[in-house]
Amino acid sequence: MGKKILVIDDEAKMRRILQLLLEKTGYEVVTAKDGREGIEAWLKWQPDVVLTDLKMPEMDGMEVLRFRNDAGLKAPIIILTAYGTIPSAVEAIKKGAFDYLTKPFDNENVREVVARALRGTQSKDKSLSEGLRIVGISEAIRQVLEDMNLVADTDTSVMISGESGTGKELVARGIHRLGNRKERPFVKVNCAAIPGDLLESELFGHKKGAFTGAVDERKGRFVEADGGVLFLDEIGDLPLSLQPKLLNAVEEKSVTPVGSAKPIKCDVKIVCATNQDLPRMIEEGRFRHDLHYRLNTFHIRIPPLRERKDDIPLLAEYFLEHFCRSFSRSPLVIEHRAMDLLQGYYWPGNVRELRNTIERLVLKCSGQTIRAEDIPLEITEEERERYKLLIPELDMVEHEKRLIVEALKKTGGNQVRAAKLLGITRNTLRYRMKKYGIR
């Protein structure tokens, strides 16, 4: 049987042209009329390469690419685009797409790009997994590294918590690399990226004919991770209906595929991650207490970047070197004033935001030095001075107290809503209210 190609395009004629061309070349082809239908076909059919139109009314190609990245899927994506949207296609390349084809395209060019994508899958995946590194000298990061070493060689389930962009997946992969399962698979499932009605099949597998569209039998991610680590990202988004089955799989070390009555034994180390307040979700009946207890055997909290400012210069230099190498340009330096601005910024997007900022600075820098004038507006001293006019107090404690009081006023004293407004958990809000004597 030939390699499997998924074609996603809202134009029926274009889908048919590509299907005939690729089938004639010897590939097996499935088509979908929009991104949502394409994602469903992807999860059921597991293609080797995906071709997706960039502009579609229901769900566009960038959203399909975002799904691929979030779900940890490996099939390369080729973007189909018109000449007027080539800049968007280039942006897609930066975000992980393999290549793009412009419409109208040459048939031979389509065959050549698909063949390259099939040849390049393995080496591309390898390069993505190399060089993963946790950078920092702060006490907070030392504690994270110590916890990782402590739990890596055990079968203990690990819960990683932290704000978006702090590096939860990096820690999960680090636990895998450090442990006795490093020669076995690391399998990632993003519980928020996969529709609820397909997630059961994704995790536990299904038998042929188990439901409409189940044309083949497939292994679930538990079985794929046998002997290794299964990383369940965004665990707070796991549907309540699936939580008993996950609990059973973790406790019994076995799974039962959809449409089967026979369990399959699988030995996996479970690592979960969340940026949600799971205790609050338990109180509200949206997450099972027994499942949380089982998954949260060992807890690692990753601090936000604002709590580890000593690490910012190291991280900035690390990303600077990385992107200079990636873009094949001579080394750059960050002048002291520019570094002071970076270190003084609040970084609401955490390490991910810093990484993206350095990438942008490397792309835009025309000389050999990144200066204070090159730093984006939201990070500059002028912007901070404008902020100081709104909040005269420079003391961080007073500033934090004021933010908490204002959030409580806006929400009429509702702690759950105030915590959400501040971007912290309810427990953290309660702790800080007690600390500052706020009633």
Secondary structure, 3 states (H helix, E strand, C coil): CCCEEEEECCCHHHHHHHHHHHHHHCCEEEEECCHHHHHHHHHHHCCCEEEEECCCCCCCHHHHHHHHHHHCCCCCEEEEEEHHHHHHHHHHHHCCCCEEEEECCCHHHHHHHHHHHHHHHHHHHHHHHCCCCCCCCCHHHHHHHHHHHHHHCCCCCEEEECCCCCCHHHHHHHHHHHCCCCCCCEEEEECCCCCHHHHHHHHHCECCCCCCCCCCCECCHHHHCCCCEEEEECHHHCCHHHHHHHHHHHHHCEECCECCCCCEECCCEEEEEECCCHHHHHHCCCCCHHHHHHHCCEEEECCCHHHCHHHHHHHHHHHHHHHHHHCCCCCCEECHHHHHHHHHCCCCCHHHHHHHHHHHHHHHCCCCEECHHHCCHHHCHHHHHHHHHHCCCCCHHHHHHHHHHHHHHHCCCCHHHHHHHHCCCHHHHHHHHHHHCCC
